[in-house]
Amino acid sequence: MLIFKIIKPNNILYIYSSREQRENARLISRNRNLPNRDVLHSILSRDNSLQFITRDKHFDRLKYITISKKPEDFI
């Protein structure tokens, strides 16, 4: 994958979700009719001060959690 040519293995950070984050994502997912995993990824991005990069349109509806950027905006 192209991303692994850009990112060096020593710069990869593994993030784990808490029970509270998963429950919060589940509630938002139900209320906004969005995939639970998309909501959880937004929450994890926000809580870990990470830049979220995606082309998935669902994240346009999650801008109040975290702002996502397209890959071409990042590079």
C-alpha positions as CSV (number, residue, x, y, z in Angstrom):
1,M,0.0,0.0,0.0
2,L,1.1,3.5,-0.7
3,I,0.5,4.7,2.8
4,F,3.2,2.3,4.1
5,K,5.7,3.8,1.7
6,I,5.1,7.2,3.3
7,I,4.7,6.2,7.0
8,K,7.7,4.6,8.7
9,P,6.9,1.6,10.9
10,N,8.4,3.3,14.0
11,N,5.8,6.1,13.6
12,I,2.7,3.9,13.9
13,L,0.7,4.4,17.1
14,Y,-1.8,1.8,18.2
15,I,-4.9,3.2,19.8
16,Y,-7.5,1.3,21.9
17,S,-11.0,2.4,22.6
18,S,-12.5,2.6,26.0
19,R,-15.9,1.3,27.0
20,E,-17.2,4.9,27.4
21,Q,-16.0,5.7,23.8
22,R,-17.7,2.6,22.4
23,E,-21.0,3.4,24.2
24,N,-20.9,7.0,23.1
25,A,-20.3,5.9,19.5
26,R,-23.2,3.4,19.7
27,L,-25.6,6.1,20.9
28,I,-24.5,8.6,18.2
29,S,-24.7,5.9,15.6
30,R,-28.3,5.1,16.5
31,N,-29.4,8.7,16.7
32,R,-27.8,9.8,13.5
33,N,-28.2,6.6,11.5
34,L,-24.5,6.3,10.8
35,P,-22.2,3.2,10.9
36,N,-21.0,2.6,14.5
37,R,-17.4,2.1,13.4
38,D,-17.4,5.4,11.6
39,V,-18.6,7.2,14.7
40,L,-16.0,5.4,16.8
41,H,-13.2,6.3,14.5
42,S,-14.2,10.0,14.8
43,I,-14.3,9.8,18.5
44,L,-10.9,8.1,18.7
45,S,-9.4,10.8,16.3
46,R,-10.8,13.6,18.5
47,D,-9.8,12.0,21.8
48,N,-6.2,11.4,20.6
49,S,-5.7,14.7,18.8
50,L,-5.2,12.9,15.5
51,Q,-5.8,14.2,12.0
52,F,-8.5,12.0,10.3
53,I,-8.0,11.3,6.6
54,T,-10.8,9.7,4.6
55,R,-13.0,10.0,1.5
56,D,-16.0,8.4,3.3
57,K,-19.0,10.8,3.1
58,H,-20.3,9.7,6.5
59,F,-17.7,11.8,8.2
60,D,-19.2,15.0,6.7
61,R,-22.0,14.4,9.2
62,L,-19.6,14.0,12.1
63,K,-17.8,17.3,11.8
64,Y,-18.9,18.3,15.2
65,I,-16.8,15.5,16.6
66,T,-13.7,15.8,14.3
67,I,-12.9,17.4,11.0
68,S,-11.8,14.9,8.3
69,K,-9.6,15.7,5.4
70,K,-9.2,14.0,2.0
71,P,-5.8,12.4,1.3
72,E,-4.9,15.0,-1.3
73,D,-5.5,17.7,1.3
74,F,-3.0,16.1,3.6
75,I,-0.1,15.4,1.3
